[in-house]
Amino acid sequence: MQGTLDDWISVSFTDTDMVWNVNITEEMLDIANSATLEENCKLAVMNLPSSVGNRPAVCLSGGIDSQTVVDTFLYAGVTPEVVIFNFLDEHNIHDVSRAIKFCDSRNITPHLIDFDVIRFLNNQLYDFATKHKISSPQFAVHLYLAGKLKDLGYTSVIFGWNIVTGK
C-alpha cells in the first residue's frame, strides 16, 4: 500500500495566489477507506515530501489541528519533535498550558521556546512583512518563528499540517 496515495494534493503559487489542487481518484478513496487508522497515519507520515528533511519541527499550539498532527505521527509509530512557542507575559498561556497537558498525556517532552511577540509586532513586523510581502501579522509571526527554528537546526516546520521548508 506504500506510495499508492502519493501526490493526491499539490499546491501552486502565483504572484498573488496559492492554489490547492486535489487529485484524488475513487480508487484512492477506496484504498484509504479500507485501511485502519494506524495504516492511514503511517501512510501519511511516510509519504511526507522529502523536502521536510530528517528533523521537522511540529509546532503545537494546543488546538485540535496541531494535536491531530502529533497524533498522526504517534499512530504511525513516529515520535515527532514538538515545539511550543511561549509568548512572553503569558499572552498565549491558555494555548501553552493546553499544549503542555496534551504532551504530558502522550509522554512527549516538548521544546518550549520563549518569544516576545509584542516586541516583534511593535519593532520588527513592518520591515519583516514588507521584505517577505506578507499582509497578515499572524502569518508574519509564523514565518519569522519558522526562520528561528531553521536556525536551531530543524529541517522544516509543520504548523497544523502546513509545512514550511524554507526552499
For each residue, the residues with C-beta under 8 A, 3 or more apart:
1: 4 31 35 39 43
2: 43 46 47
3: 6 47
4: 1 28 31 43
5: 8 28 31 32 43 47
6: 3 47
7: 10 23
8: 5 22 23 24 28
9: 20 21 22 23 24
10: 7 20 21 23
11: 18 19 20 21
12: 18 19 21
13: 17 18 19
14: 17 19
15:
16:
17: 13 14
18: 11 12 13
19: 11 12 13 14
20: 9 10 11
21: 9 10 11 12
22: 8 9
23: 7 8 9 10
24: 8 9 28 29
25: 28 29
26: 29 30
27: 30 31
28: 4 5 8 24 25 31 32
29: 24 25 26 32 33
30: 26 27 33 34
31: 1 4 5 27 28 34 35
32: 5 28 29 35 40
33: 29 30
34: 30 31
35: 1 31 32 39 40 43
36: 39 40
37: 40 41 75
38: 41 42 75 76
39: 1 35 36 42 43
40: 32 35 36 37 43 44
41: 37 38 44 45 71 72 73 75 76
42: 38 39 45 46 75 76 77
43: 1 2 4 5 35 39 40 46 47
44: 40 41 47 48 72 76
45: 41 42 48 72 73 76 78
46: 2 42 43 76
47: 2 3 5 6 43 44
48: 44 45 52 56 163
49: 52 163 165
50: 53
51: 156 163 165 167
52: 48 49 56 155 156 158 163 165
53: 50 56 154 155 156 165
54: 155
55: 81 153 154 155
56: 48 52 53 80 81 154 155 156 157 158 163
57: 81 82 83 111 149 154 156 157 158
58: 66 69 70 73 80 81 82 83 158
59: 66 82 83 84 85 145 149 157 158 159 160
60: 66 67 69 70 82 83 84 99 102 103 110
61: 65 66 84 95 99 160
62: 66 67 84 94 95 96 97 98 99 102
63: 66 67 95 98 160
64: 67 68
65: 61 68 69 160 161
66: 58 59 60 61 62 63 69 70 99 159 160
67: 60 62 63 64 70 71 102
68: 64 65 71 72 161
69: 58 60 65 66 72 73 80 158 160 161
70: 58 60 66 67 73 74 80 82 102 103 106 108
71: 41 67 68 74 75 106
72: 41 44 45 68 69 75 76
73: 41 45 58 69 70 76 78 79 80
74: 70 71 77 78 79 80 106
75: 37 38 41 42 71 72
76: 38 41 42 44 45 46 72 73
77: 42 74
78: 45 73 74
79: 73 74 108
80: 56 58 69 70 73 74 108 158
81: 55 56 57 58 111 154
82: 57 58 59 60 70 103 108 110 111
83: 57 58 59 60 110 111 112 113 149 154 157
84: 59 60 61 62 96 99 100 103 110 111 112 113
85: 59 92 113 115 145
86: 92 96 112 113 114 115
87: 90 91 92 96 115 116 117 118
88: 91 114 115 116 117 118
89: 118
90: 87 93
91: 87 88 117 118
92: 85 86 87 95 96 117
93: 90 96 97
94: 62 97 98
95: 61 62 63 92 98 99
96: 62 84 86 87 92 93 99 100 112
97: 62 93 94 100 101
98: 62 63 94 95 101 102
99: 60 61 62 66 84 95 96 102 103 110
100: 84 96 97 103 104 110 112
101: 97 98 104 105
102: 60 62 67 70 98 99 105 106
103: 60 70 82 84 99 100 106 108 109 110
104: 100 101 107 108
105: 101 102
106: 70 71 74 102 103
107: 104
108: 70 79 80 82 103 104
109: 103
110: 60 82 83 84 99 100 103
111: 57 81 82 83 84
112: 83 84 86 96 100
113: 83 84 85 86 145 148
114: 86 88
115: 85 86 87 88 120 145 148
116: 87 88 119 120
117: 87 88 91 92 120 121 141
118: 87 88 89 91 121 122
119: 116 122 123 124
120: 115 116 117 123 124 125 128 141 144
121: 117 118 124 125 137 141
122: 118 119 125
123: 119 120
124: 119 120 121 127 128 144
125: 120 121 122 128 129 137 140
126: 129 130
127: 124 130 131
128: 120 124 125 131 132 134 140 143 144
129: 125 126 132 133 134 135 137 140
130: 126 127 133
131: 127 128
132: 128 129 140 143
133: 129 130
134: 128 129 139 140 143
135: 129 139
136: 139 140
137: 121 125 129 140 141
138: 141 142
139: 134 135 136 142 143
140: 125 128 129 132 134 136 137 143 144
141: 117 120 121 137 138 144 145
142: 138 139 145 146 159 164
143: 128 132 134 139 140 146 147 164
144: 120 124 128 140 141 147 148
145: 59 85 113 115 141 142 148 149 157
146: 142 143 149 150 157 159 164 166
147: 143 144 150 151 166
148: 113 115 144 145 151 152
149: 57 59 83 145 146 152 154 157
150: 146 147 153 154 155 157 166
151: 147 148
152: 148 149
153: 55 150
154: 53 55 56 57 81 83 149 150 157
155: 52 53 54 55 56 150 165
156: 51 52 53 56 57 163 164 165 166
157: 56 57 59 83 145 146 149 150 154 163 164
158: 52 56 57 58 59 69 80 161 162 163 164
159: 59 66 142 146 162 164
160: 59 61 63 65 66 69
161: 65 68 69 158
162: 158 159
163: 48 49 51 52 56 156 157 158
164: 142 143 146 156 157 158 159
165: 49 51 52 53 155 156
166: 146 147 150 156
167: 51
